[in-house]
Amino acid sequence: MRSIRKTGKWLLYSIGVLMLILLCSFAYVVYVSKTDPPVITDRGSLKWQREDHGNGFYTLGNNWLKKSKSGLFELYVEGDAFERGVVNGKLSKELLVSQEDYFSAQISKMIPSTFYLHFLKYVIGWFNRNLDKNIIDEYKQEIYGISESASDAYGYIGTNYQRILNYHAAHDIGHALQNMALVGCTSFGTWNAASEDSTMIIGRNFDFYVGDDFARNKIILFEKPSQGYRFMSVTWGGFIGVVSGMNEKGLTVTINAAKSSIPSGSATPVSLVAREILQYAANIDEAIAIAHQRTMFVSESFLVGSAADNKAVVIEKTPDTLDVYDPKSDHILCSNHFQSKALAGSEPNIEQINESASAYRYRRLQELLQEKGKNTVQNTVSILRDRKGLHDANIGMGNEKALNQLIAHHAIVFEPKKLLVWVSTSPWQLGEFVAYDLNKVFAMHKPQNNREIYDSALTIAADTFLLSRQYKNFEKYREYRHRIAEGEAINTDSLVASNPEFYHAYVLAGDYCLRHKLPDRAIKYYEQALTKEIATKQEEAYIRRQIADIQKKLQ
């Protein structure tokens, strides 16, 4: 009896010690993940109020926001860092709030458990515990200014400043932890003999997908910082980083994700490295110097075009290495693998080439550039919209091996020497490409009577694919996919008929049949999927594993 009491006391003591350790660990994580905003000496801008001119047109001093007839929002901000952030937040408050709503809703769909969502909050807090130490003061002040207009509905996740700051690392965390097709971008450039009029042309698809709602409200930002160069970028509410942009010197920056290992902690977000290059570099050497100064926690390619140098290069950067790919020719291509001497032969890069869709997409881009001949802006748009595989093969709509995966947040085309930029309108890169002349935009005062600021004479028409039966079928395919995600009943034969050459339609059908206890039909769909062009080795392995598991159970 005494022995049982001793054992019981020992167990209670052990449980108590374990609970104390867990509580201390939890308290430590909460403490280290707490991020204090920067100290602002002059907070007078917080009292400023925007003026509503109707029809979605707002002004605040020299700054303004308007919604174009194209569906794009256009935003101009100027001044010191904190003031720019405050003005940005006040002018785009509704866009900032809705963007966080969309992002949170998508995360909740991916992780429906409330417990795991709260757990994830502390995991990310721990991961990003040193994030603010790796971001320059100017950008922390600008982010803090924007956060003053953020919603108070998500206080359980963190303070407004913490959340908006952490969202700038979301792109990096996503592709580092999953190396997913979420970020499968393609970019390229031509100049001299490769361009019809010898001028430099750079095009890119930003294939970053976190739901249709997230891509709904795109902002074309024109910024005049008190330090550095004026620039434009394509962004969204609450985001000051750069994924695609050009400055007044004709320097362009676009980013492409590369294969990354799982990091132990955060450093400088890729988008803020790109932002610093855009704001402070006038040529390629200055861009490389800035990239050298920053430590990143994921691997990324920065395609940098320079009017001053009349060429483009790719700055390839990992957490511990930087190299530059210069093709020494009149054109450059970039997908999601490295090409420089220092990084092309690395183990992660070889794995990326062999197992992902990157190398296939790169070869398709080479093929299209050869077919089109001397490049033009119209040709660049046509290439960005291309949905086919090698040798014009039909690989289904939405295949990651296609340049146009029908998921793009946006596509963009630059002519750096002319300071011209074309931005796609919805859906994806299929709508009109509207043109902005940065010479005119940066010279103008506030738009009068909400007039359009894009150059309608340079607009590139919407893709005629939007009028086709194929496109209507793709819309049906997306609807089937949505209904499956919502747990609704579907007809699997109708699903695959809506996108018959796309392997993933058969995978969806197979998974659906398996969940509904129809193993024989599931095998049939999986086997059909294997006859199509599969995007990645990982997905092919999944299909073969499903077939093997079913056959084993049926024996």
C-alpha positions in Angstrom: 0.0 0.0 0.0 2.8 2.3 1.0 4.5 1.5 -2.3 1.3 2.4 -4.3 1.1 5.7 -2.4 4.8 6.4 -3.2 4.2 5.6 -6.9 1.1 7.9 -6.9 3.0 10.8 -5.3 5.9 10.3 -7.8 3.4 10.4 -10.7 1.7 13.5 -9.4 5.1 15.1 -8.8 6.2 14.2 -12.4 3.0 15.5 -13.9 3.4 18.7 -11.9 6.9 19.2 -13.1 5.9 18.5 -16.7 3.0 21.0 -16.5 5.4 23.6 -15.1 7.9 23.0 -17.9 5.1 23.3 -20.5 3.7 26.5 -18.9 7.2 28.0 -18.7 7.9 27.0 -22.4 4.5 28.5 -23.4 5.3 31.7 -21.5 8.7 31.9 -23.1 7.3 31.4 -26.6 4.7 34.2 -26.0 7.4 36.4 -24.6 9.9 36.0 -27.5 7.3 36.1 -30.2 6.1 39.5 -28.9 7.1 42.2 -31.4 7.0 45.9 -30.3 6.4 48.5 -33.0 9.1 51.0 -33.8 9.2 54.3 -31.8 7.7 57.1 -33.8 8.4 60.7 -32.6 5.9 62.5 -34.8 2.5 60.7 -34.9 0.6 63.7 -36.2 -0.2 61.9 -39.5 -2.6 59.6 -37.5 -5.0 62.6 -37.3 -5.1 63.0 -41.0 -8.4 62.1 -42.8 -9.0 61.1 -46.3 -11.5 62.9 -48.5 -14.1 60.9 -50.3 -14.9 62.2 -53.9 -17.3 59.3 -54.7 -17.1 56.3 -57.0 -14.2 54.9 -55.0 -11.9 57.9 -55.4 -10.2 59.2 -52.3 -7.5 61.8 -51.7 -5.4 62.7 -48.7 -3.1 65.6 -49.3 -1.1 64.8 -52.5 -1.9 61.1 -52.1 -4.8 59.3 -53.7 -6.6 56.0 -54.4 -9.0 55.2 -57.2 -10.5 52.2 -58.8 -9.9 52.1 -62.5 -12.5 50.9 -65.1 -10.1 48.1 -65.7 -10.9 46.7 -62.2 -7.4 47.5 -60.9 -7.0 49.9 -57.9 -4.4 52.6 -58.4 -2.7 54.1 -55.3 -0.2 57.0 -55.1 1.7 57.7 -51.8 4.6 59.9 -50.9 6.6 61.2 -47.9 8.5 59.7 -45.0 8.2 56.0 -44.1 5.6 56.3 -41.2 3.6 58.9 -43.1 3.5 56.8 -46.3 2.3 53.8 -44.2 -0.4 55.8 -42.5 -1.6 57.4 -45.7 -1.6 54.0 -47.5 -3.6 52.5 -44.7 -6.1 55.3 -44.5 -6.7 55.4 -48.3 -6.9 51.7 -48.7 -8.5 50.7 -45.4 -11.3 48.7 -46.9 -8.9 46.8 -49.1 -6.5 46.2 -46.2 -9.4 44.8 -44.0 -10.9 42.6 -46.8 -7.4 41.2 -47.7 -6.9 40.0 -44.2 -10.4 38.6 -44.2 -9.6 36.6 -47.4 -6.3 35.4 -46.1 -7.7 34.3 -42.8 -10.6 32.5 -44.5 -8.2 30.6 -46.7 -6.1 29.6 -43.8 -9.2 28.4 -41.9 -10.2 26.3 -45.0 -6.7 24.7 -45.0 -6.6 24.3 -41.2 -10.3 23.9 -39.9 -9.3 23.0 -36.4 -9.4 26.0 -33.9 -6.9 24.3 -31.7 -4.4 23.9 -34.5 -4.9 27.4 -35.6 -4.0 28.7 -32.2 -1.1 26.3 -32.0 0.0 27.5 -35.4 -0.1 31.1 -34.1 2.6 30.3 -31.6 4.6 28.2 -34.0 4.8 31.1 -36.4 5.4 33.5 -33.5 8.4 31.4 -32.5 9.6 31.1 -36.1 9.3 34.8 -36.7 10.7 35.8 -33.3 13.6 37.7 -34.9 11.8 38.9 -38.0 11.8 42.6 -37.0 15.5 42.5 -36.3 16.0 41.6 -40.0 13.9 44.4 -41.4 15.3 47.9 -41.9 13.7 50.6 -39.7 12.2 52.4 -42.7 10.1 49.4 -43.7 9.1 48.7 -40.1 7.8 52.3 -39.8 5.9 52.0 -43.1 4.3 48.7 -42.0 3.5 50.2 -38.6 1.8 53.1 -40.3 -0.4 50.8 -42.4 -1.2 48.6 -39.4 -2.9 51.5 -37.7 -5.8 51.0 -40.2 -5.9 47.2 -39.8 -9.0 45.4 -38.5 -9.3 44.8 -34.7 -11.1 41.5 -35.4 -7.9 39.5 -35.4 -6.4 40.6 -32.1 -6.4 37.0 -30.9 -3.7 36.3 -33.5 -1.6 39.2 -32.5 -1.4 43.0 -32.5 -2.2 44.8 -35.7 1.5 45.5 -36.2 2.6 41.9 -35.4 0.1 40.6 -37.9 0.9 42.9 -40.8 4.6 42.4 -40.2 4.3 38.6 -40.2 2.2 38.6 -43.4 5.2 39.9 -45.2 6.9 36.6 -44.5 3.9 34.5 -45.6 5.3 33.9 -49.1 8.6 32.7 -47.7 7.1 30.4 -45.0 4.7 28.9 -47.5 7.3 27.8 -50.1 9.9 26.9 -47.5 7.7 24.5 -45.6 5.9 23.0 -48.5 7.9 23.9 -51.7 4.5 23.9 -53.3 3.1 24.7 -56.7 1.6 27.7 -55.0 4.6 29.7 -56.2 5.5 28.4 -59.7 6.4 31.7 -61.5 8.0 32.2 -64.9 9.8 35.3 -66.2 11.9 36.3 -69.2 13.5 39.2 -71.1 14.8 40.1 -74.5 16.9 43.1 -75.8 19.0 44.1 -78.7 18.7 41.6 -81.6 16.2 39.5 -79.8 13.6 42.4 -79.7 11.9 43.7 -82.8 12.9 47.3 -82.1 16.0 46.4 -80.1 14.5 47.8 -76.9 14.4 45.7 -73.7 11.2 43.8 -72.9 10.6 41.9 -69.7 7.6 39.7 -68.9 6.5 37.6 -66.0 3.6 35.5 -64.6 3.2 35.8 -60.8 1.7 32.4 -60.1 1.0 32.8 -56.4 -2.4 31.3 -55.4 -4.1 31.5 -52.1 -7.7 31.5 -53.3 -9.7 33.6 -55.8 -10.6 36.2 -53.2 -7.0 37.0 -52.4 -6.3 37.9 -56.0 -9.6 39.9 -56.4 -8.4 43.4 -55.4 -5.0 44.2 -57.0 -3.4 47.5 -56.3 -1.0 49.2 -58.7 1.1 51.2 -56.3 3.0 54.4 -57.3 5.3 55.4 -54.5 7.5 58.5 -54.1 9.5 57.9 -50.9 11.4 60.7 -49.3 14.6 58.7 -49.9 15.5 56.6 -52.9 13.8 56.4 -56.3 10.1 56.6 -57.2 8.7 53.2 -58.3 5.6 51.2 -59.2 4.7 47.7 -58.1 1.7 45.4 -58.2 0.6 44.7 -54.6 -2.5 44.2 -52.4 -3.9 45.7 -49.2 -1.4 46.0 -46.3 1.6 44.7 -48.3 4.7 47.0 -48.9 6.9 44.3 -50.3 7.6 43.9 -54.0 7.0 40.9 -56.2 6.9 42.8 -59.6 7.9 46.4 -60.0 9.9 49.1 -61.9 11.5 52.3 -60.7 12.0 55.7 -62.3 15.5 54.6 -63.5 14.1 51.8 -65.6 15.3 49.1 -63.1 12.8 46.2 -62.8 12.6 43.4 -60.2 10.5 40.2 -60.3 10.9 37.3 -57.9 10.8 33.5 -58.6 10.8 30.9 -55.8 13.5 28.2 -55.8 13.9 25.0 -53.9 14.4 25.6 -50.2 15.3 23.6 -47.1 13.1 24.0 -44.0 14.6 26.9 -42.1 15.0 27.2 -38.3 14.0 30.8 -38.1 13.1 33.8 -40.1 15.4 36.4 -41.7 14.6 39.2 -44.2 11.5 38.4 -46.3 12.2 38.0 -50.0 9.7 40.7 -51.0 11.4 43.3 -48.8 14.8 42.5 -50.3 13.1 43.1 -53.7 11.5 46.3 -52.4 14.9 47.6 -51.2 16.5 46.9 -54.6 13.7 48.7 -56.4 13.8 51.7 -54.1 17.6 52.1 -53.9 19.2 50.6 -57.0 19.7 52.4 -60.3 21.7 49.5 -62.0 22.5 45.9 -61.7 25.7 46.4 -59.6 23.7 48.3 -57.0 21.0 45.7 -57.0 23.6 42.9 -56.4 25.2 45.0 -53.6 21.8 45.3 -51.8 21.0 41.6 -52.2 24.5 40.8 -50.7 23.7 42.9 -47.6 20.5 40.9 -46.6 20.2 37.4 -45.2 17.1 35.5 -46.4 15.7 32.2 -45.0 14.5 30.8 -48.3 16.0 30.5 -51.8 14.9 32.9 -54.5 15.7 34.2 -57.9 15.5 37.9 -58.6 15.3 38.8 -62.3 16.6 42.3 -62.5 16.3 44.3 -65.7 18.3 47.6 -66.1 17.8 50.3 -68.6 21.2 51.7 -67.6 23.0 48.4 -68.4 20.6 47.5 -71.3 20.4 43.9 -70.1 18.9 41.7 -67.4 20.5 39.2 -65.0 19.2 36.8 -62.4 20.4 37.3 -58.8 20.2 33.8 -57.3 20.2 33.8 -53.5 20.0 31.1 -50.8 20.3 31.6 -47.0 24.1 31.2 -47.3 25.1 31.8 -51.0 24.6 34.4 -53.7 25.6 34.1 -57.3 24.5 36.0 -60.5 23.4 34.3 -63.7 24.3 36.5 -66.7 23.5 34.7 -70.0 25.9 37.0 -71.9 23.4 37.1 -74.8 20.3 39.1 -75.8 17.7 37.2 -73.8 17.2 35.6 -70.4 14.8 33.0 -69.1 13.9 32.2 -65.5 11.5 29.6 -63.9 12.0 28.0 -60.5 15.5 26.5 -60.6 18.9 28.1 -60.4 21.3 28.5 -63.4 24.4 30.2 -62.0 27.7 28.3 -61.7 27.7 28.3 -57.9 24.1 27.0 -57.5 23.1 25.1 -60.6 24.8 21.9 -59.4 23.6 22.1 -55.8 21.7 19.0 -54.6 18.4 20.9 -53.9 18.5 22.5 -57.4 19.2 19.1 -59.1 16.2 17.7 -57.2 14.1 20.7 -58.3 15.0 20.2 -61.9 14.3 16.5 -61.9 11.1 16.4 -59.8 9.3 19.7 -60.3 7.6 21.3 -63.3 10.3 24.0 -63.5 12.6 22.5 -66.2 9.6 21.6 -68.5 8.2 25.1 -68.3 11.7 26.5 -69.0 11.9 24.4 -72.2 8.5 25.4 -73.3 9.5 29.1 -72.9 12.6 28.5 -75.0 10.4 26.8 -77.6 7.9 29.7 -77.8 10.6 32.4 -78.0 12.1 30.6 -81.0 8.7 30.2 -82.6 7.8 33.9 -82.2 11.0 35.3 -83.6 12.0 38.8 -82.6 10.1 39.7 -79.5 7.4 42.4 -79.1 5.2 43.4 -76.2 2.3 41.6 -77.9 4.4 38.5 -78.3 5.4 38.7 -74.7 1.7 38.7 -73.6 0.9 35.8 -75.9 3.7 33.8 -74.4 2.6 34.6 -70.8 -0.9 33.4 -71.8 0.2 30.1 -73.4 -1.6 27.1 -71.9 0.0 24.3 -73.9 2.9 21.9 -73.3 6.0 21.1 -75.3 5.4 20.9 -79.1 1.9 22.5 -78.5 0.7 19.4 -76.7 -2.6 19.6 -74.9 -1.7 19.0 -71.3 -5.0 20.1 -69.8 -6.1 23.5 -68.4 -4.4 24.4 -65.2 -1.3 22.2 -65.5 1.7 23.5 -63.6 3.9 22.6 -66.6 2.2 25.3 -68.7 3.4 28.9 -68.6 -0.2 29.9 -68.0 -1.4 27.7 -65.2 -4.7 29.7 -64.9 -3.9 30.7 -61.3 -1.8 33.8 -61.8 -2.3 36.7 -59.3 -1.1 38.9 -62.1 1.1 39.1 -65.2 3.2 42.1 -66.1 5.3 43.4 -69.0 8.0 46.1 -68.8 9.8 48.3 -71.3 12.4 49.8 -69.0 14.0 52.3 -71.4 10.6 53.8 -72.2 9.3 53.5 -68.5 6.2 51.7 -69.8 4.5 48.9 -67.9 1.5 46.7 -68.8 -0.5 44.9 -66.1 -3.0 42.2 -66.6 -6.6 42.5 -65.6 -8.9 39.6 -64.4 -9.2 36.8 -64.8 -5.6 35.9 -64.3 -3.6 37.1 -67.3 -6.5 36.6 -69.7 -8.1 40.0 -69.4 -6.8 43.2 -71.0 -3.3 44.4 -70.3 -3.5 48.1 -69.4 -0.4 50.3 -69.9 1.0 52.9 -67.6 3.6 55.5 -68.7 5.6 56.2 -65.6 7.0 59.4 -67.1 3.4 60.7 -67.1 2.2 59.2 -63.9 5.1 60.6 -61.8 4.8 64.0 -63.4 1.1 64.3 -62.8 -0.7 65.9 -59.9 -3.9 64.3 -58.4 -6.2 62.9 -61.1 -9.0 65.3 -61.8 -12.6 64.0 -61.7 -11.4 60.4 -61.2 -10.1 60.3 -64.8 -8.2 57.2 -66.0 -4.4 57.3 -65.8 -3.6 54.3 -67.9 -2.8 54.9 -71.6 -5.8 53.4 -73.4 -4.0 53.7 -76.8 -1.5 51.0 -75.6 -4.1 48.6 -74.1 -3.7 44.9 -75.2 -7.0 43.2 -75.8 -8.3 40.3 -73.7 -7.5 36.8 -74.7 -10.2 35.4 -77.1 -9.9 32.1 -75.1 -12.4 33.7 -72.7 -15.1 33.3 -75.3 -14.3 29.7 -76.1 -16.1 26.5 -75.1 -12.8 25.3 -73.5 -12.9 28.2 -71.1 -16.5 27.5 -70.1 -15.5 23.9 -69.5 -12.6 25.1 -67.3 -15.1 27.1 -65.3 -17.1 23.9 -64.8 -14.0 22.1 -63.7 -13.3 24.7 -61.1 -16.9 24.4 -59.9 -16.6 20.7 -59.5 -13.4 21.2 -57.6 -15.1 23.6 -55.3 -18.0 21.3 -54.7 -15.7 18.5 -53.8 -13.9 20.7 -51.3 -17.3 21.6 -49.8 -18.2 17.9 -49.4 -20.9 18.0 -52.0 -21.9 15.1 -54.3 -20.6 15.2 -57.9 -20.6 13.1 -61.1 -17.0 12.1 -61.5 -17.4 11.3 -65.3 -18.7 14.9 -65.7 -15.7 16.2 -63.7 -13.1 14.6 -66.0 -15.1 15.5 -69.1 -14.8 19.2 -68.2 -10.9 18.9 -68.4 -10.2 15.6 -70.1 -6.4 16.1 -70.7 -5.6 17.3 -67.2 -4.2 14.5 -65.0 -5.4 16.2 -61.8 -9.1 15.9 -62.9 -8.6 12.1 -62.8 -6.8 12.4 -59.4 -9.7 14.3 -58.0 -12.2 11.8 -59.4 -10.1 8.9 -58.0 -9.9 10.5 -54.5 -13.6 11.2 -54.6 -14.4 7.5 -55.4 -12.1 6.3 -52.8 -13.8 8.4 -50.1 -17.1 7.0 -51.3 -16.0 3.4 -51.1 -15.7 2.8 -54.8 -12.2 1.4 -55.0 -12.5 -0.2 -58.5 -13.6 3.1 -60.0 -10.9 4.9 -58.1 -8.2 2.7 -59.7 -9.6 3.3 -63.1 -9.3 7.1 -62.7 -5.8 6.9 -61.2 -4.6 4.7 -64.0 -6.0 7.2 -66.5 -4.2 10.0 -64.7 -0.9 8.2 -65.3 -1.5 8.4 -69.1 -1.5 12.2 -68.9 1.3 14.8 -68.5 1.8 14.9 -64.7 3.4 18.0 -63.3 5.7 16.7 -60.6 7.3 13.4 -59.5 5.7 13.8 -56.1 2.2 13.8 -57.6 3.1 10.8 -59.8 4.3 9.0 -56.7 1.0 9.8 -54.9 -1.0 8.3 -57.7 1.0 5.1 -57.9 0.8 4.8 -54.1 -3.0 5.1 -54.1 -3.2 2.4 -56.7 -0.9 0.1 -54.8 -2.8 0.6 -51.5 -6.1 -0.1 -53.1 -4.9 -3.3 -54.8 -3.4 -4.5 -51.6 -6.7 -4.1 -49.8 -8.6 -5.8 -52.5 -6.4 -8.9 -52.5 
